Amino acid sequence: MSKSALIAHSRWLAACFVAAACWWSPSAQAVVGTVDSAPAATLLLPYFETDLANPNGPQTTVRVSNASATAMLLHATLYTDLGIPTLQFDTYLTGYDSVDIDMRLLFKGIVPQTASAGQDPTDRISPRGPLSQDINFASCSGILPPPGLPPTTPGGLPANTTWDAGTLEAIRAAHTGQASTLWSGQCGAVAHGDNIARGYMTIDTVNNCTMRYPSDPGYFAPNFAGDVTYQNVLYGTATTIDRMQRRTVLTENLVPVEAWYNDPVVSTPGIQTFYGRFNGNTAIDGREALGTVWTSRNMEGSAYAYETQFVVWRDPGQAVSPFACGGALPAPFPLTTREVAAFDEEENVTFASNNLIPYATQLVDGASLSPYTFGIVRFDLGLADGTVRQGYVSSRILRLGAYDAMTFPGALLMTAPQAQCMGANPSPPMCANVPPPSIGVGRDIQF
């Protein structure tokens, strides 16, 4: 491209960005059935880690925001690194409001202090701005605000916690791979032996304060009869710090999962949806599935001492049960992969072992997947037997010994429904509204 053409192109892009800023609306770019950067009805924190003993160890903080003027009630669920739900709580946002969820505080039993209009008539807990709605959720009486200091105490932390000491200890044990009274002394996570709580979190828009998990009957139901709503209004970020490793703040977007109650791409039985493993793939949740084929940046070594860690979240494909501590992991673990291909800057390729990403969520050392200093890694997160599974990938690129880090979301190459329907002959009815992938992927591409 010539210099003059490049300048013209840059001016055109700038004009587009200005126009987009002036005419932005929460759903302007949303496309159900893809993973796009738009507000959503469900947010996924694909991986967190919190050192339960060392305040300088790794910790994760989440910020969730409401893109609309309408007040929202949210339901958060924590899962272990094997995808077993452990705890849930509700939080409330007025219009255009934001809330911070500090995972370190959460594992001390301290949840965000919020309340709807009925529990907060003077707006001391959840203030209402001039353009914001503030309504009452009567179902939250006695639940919001969570136990803590009176709201008239500025800046104070709760004097007592949401969970009793026994429950709190059970939750901490559950996320560190120890025997937990949540499951009568069984385990529900991988025991890494470092006292770091690991897992992932989902956040859904709901219409009432609820004690149900996404795996429970009634959380999703036909004709809007369940707890969840289809309001695509949430967005957010996750920030991770590890002072012991001199790794600066890593901030990544939460993964948006859009919902629609009657779009065939997310409402046709048999098609993969985000919560499909909890409802027999009936598509009752109406949440779009994530991708199954991703690619992301990799940098290892060199004069600048780079190191890449991949955040990889995977759908186990079924509800997972607790298991006897010290024994084999429950089905379907360890998860295999269909293909992990590493490319260098000259497009040489190496295929990694298919058993290096075995859990529902994990940090994966880039050097274990790629022998190259610079390049990309392509992930097909289906199973080795060809079973399609959704997942998510992003890169954390660190410079060792310095407060210097970058994050890159993975590039989506194929959604789970596209992989389900690719090459199906004859095409099953559920594939009628699934668009084909924009590019071919795999070893069998011919030129």
C-alpha positions as a Python dict, from the first residue, in 0.01 Angstrom:
ca = {
    (1, 'M'): (0, 0, 0),
    (2, 'S'): (143, 342, -96),
    (3, 'K'): (206, 610, 166),
    (4, 'S'): (-76, 828, 32),
    (5, 'A'): (-316, 533, 26),
    (6, 'L'): (-215, 442, 380),
    (7, 'I'): (-283, 797, 501),
    (8, 'A'): (-622, 799, 328),
    (9, 'H'): (-706, 462, 478),
    (10, 'S'): (-605, 587, 825),
    (11, 'R'): (-827, 894, 790),
    (12, 'W'): (-1116, 672, 682),
    (13, 'L'): (-1065, 453, 989),
    (14, 'A'): (-1052, 757, 1216),
    (15, 'A'): (-1379, 885, 1070),
    (16, 'C'): (-1536, 544, 1126),
    (17, 'F'): (-1422, 541, 1490),
    (18, 'V'): (-1564, 889, 1550),
    (19, 'A'): (-1895, 790, 1393),
    (20, 'A'): (-1906, 473, 1598),
    (21, 'A'): (-1841, 668, 1916),
    (22, 'C'): (-2119, 913, 1837),
    (23, 'W'): (-2377, 651, 1747),
    (24, 'W'): (-2276, 369, 1983),
    (25, 'S'): (-2548, 158, 2139),
    (26, 'P'): (-2507, -155, 2353),
    (27, 'S'): (-2623, -396, 2082),
    (28, 'A'): (-2490, -217, 1770),
    (29, 'Q'): (-2226, -478, 1688),
    (30, 'A'): (-2378, -780, 1862),
    (31, 'V'): (-2417, -1094, 1652),
    (32, 'V'): (-2568, -1394, 1828),
    (33, 'G'): (-2376, -1712, 1759),
    (34, 'T'): (-2031, -1555, 1748),
    (35, 'V'): (-1791, -1433, 2015),
    (36, 'D'): (-1784, -1058, 1958),
    (37, 'S'): (-1698, -761, 2176),
    (38, 'A'): (-2047, -654, 2281),
    (39, 'P'): (-2248, -642, 2604),
    (40, 'A'): (-2396, -979, 2695),
    (41, 'A'): (-2639, -1154, 2930),
    (42, 'T'): (-2363, -1378, 3066),
    (43, 'L'): (-2000, -1299, 3138),
    (44, 'L'): (-1727, -1559, 3178),
    (45, 'L'): (-1416, -1507, 3388),
    (46, 'P'): (-1226, -1793, 3223),
    (47, 'Y'): (-959, -1831, 3491),
    (48, 'F'): (-876, -1689, 3833),
    (49, 'E'): (-615, -1762, 4092),
    (50, 'T'): (-590, -1623, 4445),
    (51, 'D'): (-318, -1703, 4696),
    (52, 'L'): (-505, -1776, 5019),
    (53, 'A'): (-201, -1727, 5244),
    (54, 'N'): (33, -1474, 5083),
    (55, 'P'): (-101, -1121, 5018),
    (56, 'N'): (181, -1069, 4766),
    (57, 'G'): (92, -1382, 4573),
    (58, 'P'): (-139, -1394, 4270),
    (59, 'Q'): (-479, -1234, 4307),
    (60, 'T'): (-769, -1154, 4074),
    (61, 'T'): (-1021, -870, 4082),
    (62, 'V'): (-1325, -846, 3854),
    (63, 'R'): (-1514, -532, 3752),
    (64, 'V'): (-1862, -574, 3601),
    (65, 'S'): (-2052, -286, 3443),
    (66, 'N'): (-2408, -225, 3325),
    (67, 'A'): (-2422, -74, 2975),
    (68, 'S'): (-2788, 27, 3005),
    (69, 'A'): (-2999, 270, 3205),
    (70, 'T'): (-3210, -22, 3330),
    (71, 'A'): (-3130, -158, 3676),
    (72, 'M'): (-2994, -515, 3671),
    (73, 'L'): (-2979, -806, 3911),
    (74, 'L'): (-2682, -1041, 3861),
    (75, 'H'): (-2613, -1393, 3979),
    (76, 'A'): (-2248, -1503, 4007),
    (77, 'T'): (-2133, -1867, 4029),
    (78, 'L'): (-1784, -1994, 4111),
    (79, 'Y'): (-1652, -2324, 3975),
    (80, 'T'): (-1340, -2524, 4050),
    (81, 'D'): (-1077, -2586, 3783),
    (82, 'L'): (-1268, -2906, 3702),
    (83, 'G'): (-1594, -2715, 3645),
    (84, 'I'): (-1778, -2810, 3966),
    (85, 'P'): (-1989, -2522, 4107),
    (86, 'T'): (-1906, -2429, 4466),
    (87, 'L'): (-2084, -2109, 4562),
    (88, 'Q'): (-2318, -1846, 4425),
    (89, 'F'): (-2426, -1495, 4523),
    (90, 'D'): (-2637, -1209, 4391),
    (91, 'T'): (-2542, -849, 4329),
    (92, 'Y'): (-2737, -548, 4205),
    (93, 'L'): (-2652, -266, 3964),
    (94, 'T'): (-2844, 53, 3902),
    (95, 'G'): (-2833, 190, 3548),
    (96, 'Y'): (-2476, 247, 3423),
    (97, 'D'): (-2347, 113, 3753),
    (98, 'S'): (-2032, -95, 3812),
    (99, 'V'): (-1931, -338, 4085),
    (100, 'D'): (-1594, -483, 4185),
    (101, 'I'): (-1562, -847, 4291),
    (102, 'D'): (-1233, -903, 4472),
    (103, 'M'): (-1159, -1275, 4468),
    (104, 'R'): (-925, -1249, 4768),
    (105, 'L'): (-1204, -1091, 4973),
    (106, 'L'): (-1454, -1339, 4833),
    (107, 'F'): (-1252, -1628, 4976),
    (108, 'K'): (-1271, -1448, 5310),
    (109, 'G'): (-1650, -1444, 5282),
    (110, 'I'): (-1680, -1078, 5183),
    (111, 'V'): (-1908, -1013, 4885),
    (112, 'P'): (-1988, -679, 4716),
    (113, 'Q'): (-2221, -456, 4916),
    (114, 'T'): (-2518, -377, 4690),
    (115, 'A'): (-2895, -356, 4732),
    (116, 'S'): (-3200, -278, 4522),
    (117, 'A'): (-3435, 12, 4600),
    (118, 'G'): (-3646, -193, 4841),
    (119, 'Q'): (-3351, -276, 5064),
    (120, 'D'): (-3180, 60, 5012),
    (121, 'P'): (-3450, 331, 5009),
    (122, 'T'): (-3203, 613, 5084),
    (123, 'D'): (-2953, 508, 4815),
    (124, 'R'): (-2663, 473, 5057),
    (125, 'I'): (-2553, 133, 4929),
    (126, 'S'): (-2627, 145, 4554),
    (127, 'P'): (-2655, 511, 4453),
    (128, 'R'): (-2871, 613, 4161),
    (129, 'G'): (-2740, 860, 3903),
    (130, 'P'): (-2954, 1116, 3715),
    (131, 'L'): (-2986, 888, 3410),
    (132, 'S'): (-3010, 560, 3599),
    (133, 'Q'): (-3302, 340, 3699),
    (134, 'D'): (-3323, 207, 4056),
    (135, 'I'): (-3597, -49, 4119),
    (136, 'N'): (-3700, -296, 4387),
    (137, 'F'): (-3639, -670, 4369),
    (138, 'A'): (-3858, -790, 4654),
    (139, 'S'): (-3705, -1138, 4633),
    (140, 'C'): (-3378, -989, 4757),
    (141, 'S'): (-3513, -889, 5099),
    (142, 'G'): (-3296, -1057, 5359),
    (143, 'I'): (-3035, -1142, 5094),
    (144, 'L'): (-2919, -798, 4982),
    (145, 'P'): (-2728, -621, 5114),
    (146, 'P'): (-2507, -909, 5230),
    (147, 'P'): (-2421, -919, 5601),
    (148, 'G'): (-2168, -652, 5696),
    (149, 'L'): (-2120, -311, 5850),
    (150, 'P'): (-2413, -69, 5836),
    (151, 'P'): (-2406, 131, 5511),
    (152, 'T'): (-2364, 452, 5711),
    (153, 'T'): (-2003, 354, 5787),
    (154, 'P'): (-1800, 501, 5500),
    (155, 'G'): (-1533, 278, 5356),
    (156, 'G'): (-1571, 2, 5612),
    (157, 'L'): (-1536, -368, 5545),
    (158, 'P'): (-1800, -610, 5670),
    (159, 'A'): (-1767, -704, 6037),
    (160, 'N'): (-1914, -1048, 5968),
    (161, 'T'): (-1924, -1249, 5651),
    (162, 'T'): (-2185, -1402, 5425),
    (163, 'W'): (-2079, -1757, 5509),
    (164, 'D'): (-2006, -1911, 5846),
    (165, 'A'): (-1649, -2021, 5923),
    (166, 'G'): (-1718, -2385, 5839),
    (167, 'T'): (-1868, -2306, 5500),
    (168, 'L'): (-1588, -2063, 5423),
    (169, 'E'): (-1325, -2326, 5500),
    (170, 'A'): (-1512, -2575, 5284),
    (171, 'I'): (-1510, -2334, 4989),
    (172, 'R'): (-1139, -2263, 5028),
    (173, 'A'): (-1065, -2636, 5044),
    (174, 'A'): (-1285, -2700, 4740),
    (175, 'H'): (-1080, -2463, 4521),
    (176, 'T'): (-741, -2593, 4633),
    (177, 'G'): (-804, -2961, 4571),
    (178, 'Q'): (-851, -3054, 4936),
    (179, 'A'): (-1120, -3262, 5106),
    (180, 'S'): (-1424, -3039, 5149),
    (181, 'T'): (-1737, -3069, 5361),
    (182, 'L'): (-1924, -2927, 5063),
    (183, 'W'): (-1906, -3283, 4930),
    (184, 'S'): (-1884, -3489, 5250),
    (185, 'G'): (-1505, -3498, 5250),
    (186, 'Q'): (-1458, -3553, 4878),
    (187, 'C'): (-1252, -3335, 4643),
    (188, 'G'): (-1359, -3126, 4347),
    (189, 'A'): (-1041, -2965, 4211),
    (190, 'V'): (-684, -3047, 4114),
    (191, 'A'): (-448, -3050, 4415),
    (192, 'H'): (-154, -2831, 4308),
    (193, 'G'): (-18, -2813, 4663),
    (194, 'D'): (43, -2437, 4667),
    (195, 'N'): (-264, -2307, 4857),
    (196, 'I'): (-376, -2107, 4554),
    (197, 'A'): (-750, -2114, 4486),
    (198, 'R'): (-816, -2165, 4116),
    (199, 'G'): (-1127, -2181, 3903),
    (200, 'Y'): (-1358, -1974, 3687),
    (201, 'M'): (-1674, -1769, 3733),
    (202, 'T'): (-1994, -1698, 3540),
    (203, 'I'): (-2219, -1395, 3590),
    (204, 'D'): (-2577, -1398, 3456),
    (205, 'T'): (-2857, -1144, 3440),
    (206, 'V'): (-3150, -1274, 3649),
    (207, 'N'): (-3498, -1157, 3745),
    (208, 'N'): (-3491, -1253, 4114),
    (209, 'C'): (-3248, -1328, 4393),
    (210, 'T'): (-3194, -1701, 4374),
    (211, 'M'): (-3000, -1973, 4552),
    (212, 'R'): (-2993, -2194, 4241),
    (213, 'Y'): (-2689, -2286, 4037),
    (214, 'P'): (-2697, -2294, 3654),
    (215, 'S'): (-2703, -2673, 3690),
    (216, 'D'): (-3026, -2666, 3896),
    (217, 'P'): (-3378, -2713, 3753),
    (218, 'G'): (-3560, -2382, 3738),
    (219, 'Y'): (-3255, -2168, 3672),
    (220, 'F'): (-3342, -2196, 3303),
    (221, 'A'): (-3700, -2257, 3194),
    (222, 'P'): (-3917, -2200, 2884),
    (223, 'N'): (-4128, -1888, 2837),
    (224, 'F'): (-3918, -1673, 3070),
    (225, 'A'): (-4022, -1884, 3369),
    (226, 'G'): (-3666, -1940, 3494),
    (227, 'D'): (-3433, -1723, 3697),
    (228, 'V'): (-3227, -1591, 3405),
    (229, 'T'): (-3308, -1311, 3164),
    (230, 'Y'): (-3187, -1240, 2810),
    (231, 'Q'): (-3071, -881, 2866),
    (232, 'N'): (-2743, -830, 2680),
    (233, 'V'): (-2616, -539, 2888),
    (234, 'L'): (-2310, -662, 3083),
    (235, 'Y'): (-1943, -609, 3014),
    (236, 'G'): (-1635, -616, 3234),
    (237, 'T'): (-1267, -679, 3295),
    (238, 'A'): (-1048, -899, 3513),
    (239, 'T'): (-720, -780, 3665),
    (240, 'T'): (-450, -1015, 3795),
    (241, 'I'): (-140, -918, 3996),
    (242, 'D'): (144, -1139, 4118),
    (243, 'R'): (388, -924, 4313),
    (244, 'M'): (607, -1219, 4409),
    (245, 'Q'): (687, -1279, 4043),
    (246, 'R'): (729, -906, 3969),
    (247, 'R'): (454, -933, 3713),
    (248, 'T'): (265, -616, 3656),
    (249, 'V'): (-108, -580, 3635),
    (250, 'L'): (-264, -804, 3369),
    (251, 'T'): (-605, -682, 3259),
    (252, 'E'): (-829, -877, 3021),
    (253, 'N'): (-1189, -842, 2913),
    (254, 'L'): (-1442, -1081, 3058),
    (255, 'V'): (-1575, -1309, 2785),
    (256, 'P'): (-1921, -1196, 2665),
    (257, 'V'): (-2181, -1468, 2608),
    (258, 'E'): (-2487, -1325, 2435),
    (259, 'A'): (-2837, -1462, 2477),
    (260, 'W'): (-3155, -1464, 2272),
    (261, 'Y'): (-3477, -1643, 2357),
    (262, 'N'): (-3593, -1732, 2004),
    (263, 'D'): (-3292, -1714, 1772),
    (264, 'P'): (-3254, -2064, 1617),
    (265, 'V'): (-2875, -2035, 1640),
    (266, 'V'): (-2906, -2061, 2020),
    (267, 'S'): (-3252, -2212, 2072),
    (268, 'T'): (-3249, -2526, 1853),
    (269, 'P'): (-3225, -2849, 2057),
    (270, 'G'): (-2905, -3040, 1987),
    (271, 'I'): (-2700, -2735, 1904),
    (272, 'Q'): (-2422, -2653, 2148),
    (273, 'T'): (-2495, -2364, 2381),
    (274, 'F'): (-2288, -2218, 2661),
    (275, 'Y'): (-2471, -2399, 2944),
    (276, 'G'): (-2565, -2701, 2734),
    (277, 'R'): (-2377, -2947, 2955),
    (278, 'F'): (-2621, -2873, 3237),
    (279, 'N'): (-2943, -2920, 3038),
    (280, 'G'): (-2879, -3211, 2803),
    (281, 'N'): (-2808, -2977, 2509),
    (282, 'T'): (-3174, -2876, 2490),
    (283, 'A'): (-3070, -2513, 2421),
    (284, 'I'): (-3303, -2399, 2700),
    (285, 'D'): (-3039, -2152, 2822),
    (286, 'G'): (-3037, -1955, 2496),
    (287, 'R'): (-2669, -1864, 2543),
    (288, 'E'): (-2432, -1877, 2247),
    (289, 'A'): (-2155, -2135, 2258),
    (290, 'L'): (-1796, -2018, 2250),
    (291, 'G'): (-1538, -2123, 1995),
    (292, 'T'): (-1375, -2459, 1943),
    (293, 'V'): (-1083, -2347, 1721),
    (294, 'W'): (-869, -2052, 1834),
    (295, 'T'): (-531, -1903, 1756),
    (296, 'S'): (-320, -1677, 1976),
    (297, 'R'): (23, -1510, 1997),
    (298, 'N'): (326, -1684, 2147),
    (299, 'M'): (665, -1538, 2252),
    (300, 'E'): (927, -1739, 2439),
    (301, 'G'): (1284, -1657, 2541),
    (302, 'S'): (1487, -1418, 2322),
    (303, 'A'): (1709, -1137, 2453),
    (304, 'Y'): (1407, -984, 2629),
    (305, 'A'): (1328, -1298, 2835),
    (306, 'Y'): (968, -1327, 2725),
    (307, 'E'): (737, -1595, 2858),
    (308, 'T'): (387, -1677, 2736),
    (309, 'Q'): (110, -1827, 2941),
    (310, 'F'): (-213, -1929, 2771),
    (311, 'V'): (-540, -1900, 2959),
    (312, 'V'): (-745, -2195, 2834),
    (313, 'W'): (-1105, -2253, 2946),
    (314, 'R'): (-1274, -2574, 2827),
    (315, 'D'): (-1625, -2712, 2848),
    (316, 'P'): (-1615, -3061, 3005),
    (317, 'G'): (-1930, -3147, 2810),
    (318, 'Q'): (-2111, -3290, 3112),
    (319, 'A'): (-2186, -3215, 3476),
    (320, 'V'): (-1881, -3318, 3681),
    (321, 'S'): (-1906, -3500, 4014),
    (322, 'P'): (-1681, -3473, 4323),
    (323, 'F'): (-1443, -3764, 4370),
    (324, 'A'): (-1240, -3945, 4632),
    (325, 'C'): (-936, -3737, 4727),
    (326, 'G'): (-609, -3888, 4610),
    (327, 'G'): (-777, -4100, 4346),
    (328, 'A'): (-822, -4063, 3974),
    (329, 'L'): (-990, -3749, 3842),
    (330, 'P'): (-1360, -3790, 3759),
    (331, 'A'): (-1491, -3833, 3405),
    (332, 'P'): (-1430, -3681, 3158),
    (333, 'F'): (-1085, -3576, 3283),
    (334, 'P'): (-815, -3556, 3174),
    (335, 'L'): (-942, -3383, 2860),
    (336, 'T'): (-763, -3442, 2532),
    (337, 'T'): (-737, -3201, 2240),
    (338, 'R'): (-806, -3264, 1874),
    (339, 'E'): (-504, -3064, 1766),
    (340, 'V'): (-259, -2803, 1898),
    (341, 'A'): (-35, -2664, 1623),
    (342, 'A'): (251, -2418, 1683),
    (343, 'F'): (382, -2204, 1394),
    (344, 'D'): (699, -1995, 1388),
    (345, 'E'): (755, -1670, 1194),
    (346, 'E'): (844, -1869, 881),
    (347, 'E'): (531, -2086, 910),
    (348, 'N'): (714, -2399, 1017),
    (349, 'V'): (475, -2608, 1225),
    (350, 'T'): (503, -2844, 1522),
    (351, 'F'): (213, -3042, 1666),
    (352, 'A'): (197, -3063, 2046),
    (353, 'S'): (81, -3359, 2249),
    (354, 'N'): (-295, -3383, 2289),
    (355, 'N'): (-289, -3416, 2670),
    (356, 'L'): (-132, -3085, 2778),
    (357, 'I'): (-458, -2896, 2845),
    (358, 'P'): (-645, -3146, 3064),
    (359, 'Y'): (-872, -2938, 3290),
    (360, 'A'): (-1177, -2713, 3260),
    (361, 'T'): (-954, -2410, 3320),
    (362, 'Q'): (-580, -2363, 3348),
    (363, 'L'): (-271, -2157, 3272),
    (364, 'V'): (-59, -2337, 3013),
    (365, 'D'): (311, -2263, 2967),
    (366, 'G'): (367, -2161, 2606),
    (367, 'A'): (701, -2344, 2599),
    (368, 'S'): (517, -2672, 2654),
    (369, 'L'): (319, -2616, 2333),
    (370, 'S'): (567, -2445, 2104),
    (371, 'P'): (944, -2488, 2049),
    (372, 'Y'): (967, -2151, 1870),
    (373, 'T'): (1081, -1812, 2003),
    (374, 'F'): (807, -1621, 1821),
    (375, 'G'): (490, -1730, 1646),
    (376, 'I'): (132, -1839, 1702),
    (377, 'V'): (-40, -2142, 1844),
    (378, 'R'): (-365, -2277, 1699),
    (379, 'F'): (-592, -2470, 1935),
    (380, 'D'): (-865, -2714, 1831),
    (381, 'L'): (-1028, -2774, 2168),
    (382, 'G'): (-1242, -3063, 2051),
    (383, 'L'): (-1148, -3403, 2191),
    (384, 'A'): (-903, -3639, 2024),
    (385, 'D'): (-1192, -3866, 1918),
    (386, 'G'): (-1345, -3579, 1719),
    (387, 'T'): (-1608, -3475, 1974),
    (388, 'V'): (-1675, -3101, 1948),
    (389, 'R'): (-1626, -2895, 2264),
    (390, 'Q'): (-1641, -2520, 2315),
    (391, 'G'): (-1362, -2328, 2484),
    (392, 'Y'): (-1175, -2001, 2509),
    (393, 'V'): (-807, -1899, 2469),
    (394, 'S'): (-605, -1587, 2545),
    (395, 'S'): (-232, -1510, 2578),
    (396, 'R'): (-45, -1352, 2868),
    (397, 'I'): (301, -1244, 2753),
    (398, 'L'): (534, -1161, 3042),
    (399, 'R'): (888, -1025, 3055),
    (400, 'L'): (1061, -1203, 3338),
    (401, 'G'): (1210, -994, 3618),
    (402, 'A'): (1028, -678, 3513),
    (403, 'Y'): (688, -517, 3555),
    (404, 'D'): (612, -561, 3188),
    (405, 'A'): (326, -768, 3048),
    (406, 'M'): (77, -783, 2762),
    (407, 'T'): (-248, -969, 2710),
    (408, 'F'): (-399, -1081, 2380),
    (409, 'P'): (-744, -1236, 2339),
    (410, 'G'): (-739, -1536, 2111),
    (411, 'A'): (-871, -1502, 1756),
    (412, 'L'): (-1181, -1716, 1701),
    (413, 'L'): (-1158, -1937, 1392),
    (414, 'M'): (-1460, -2163, 1441),
    (415, 'T'): (-1749, -2173, 1686),
    (416, 'A'): (-1864, -2498, 1844),
    (417, 'P'): (-2192, -2507, 1642),
    (418, 'Q'): (-1996, -2449, 1319),
    (419, 'A'): (-1771, -2743, 1403),
    (420, 'Q'): (-2080, -2953, 1484),
    (421, 'C'): (-2230, -2880, 1145),
    (422, 'M'): (-1915, -2875, 932),
    (423, 'G'): (-1918, -3158, 684),
    (424, 'A'): (-2246, -3301, 812),
    (425, 'N'): (-2413, -3485, 525),
    (426, 'P'): (-2705, -3477, 522),
    (427, 'S'): (-2712, -3163, 733),
    (428, 'P'): (-2915, -3219, 1054),
    (429, 'P'): (-3209, -2980, 1113),
    (430, 'M'): (-3022, -2800, 1390),
    (431, 'C'): (-2765, -2682, 1134),
    (432, 'A'): (-3010, -2494, 912),
    (433, 'N'): (-2929, -2156, 1068),
    (434, 'V'): (-2562, -2207, 1155),
    (435, 'P'): (-2340, -2002, 921),
    (436, 'P'): (-2031, -2177, 782),
    (437, 'P'): (-1690, -2071, 918),
    (438, 'S'): (-1528, -1790, 726),
    (439, 'I'): (-1204, -1986, 671),
    (440, 'G'): (-1104, -2349, 658),
    (441, 'V'): (-896, -2488, 942),
    (442, 'G'): (-709, -2813, 989),
    (443, 'R'): (-439, -3020, 827),
    (444, 'D'): (-649, -3110, 524),
    (445, 'I'): (-652, -2764, 362),
    (446, 'Q'): (-545, -2797, -1),
    (447, 'F'): (-390, -2523, -212),
}
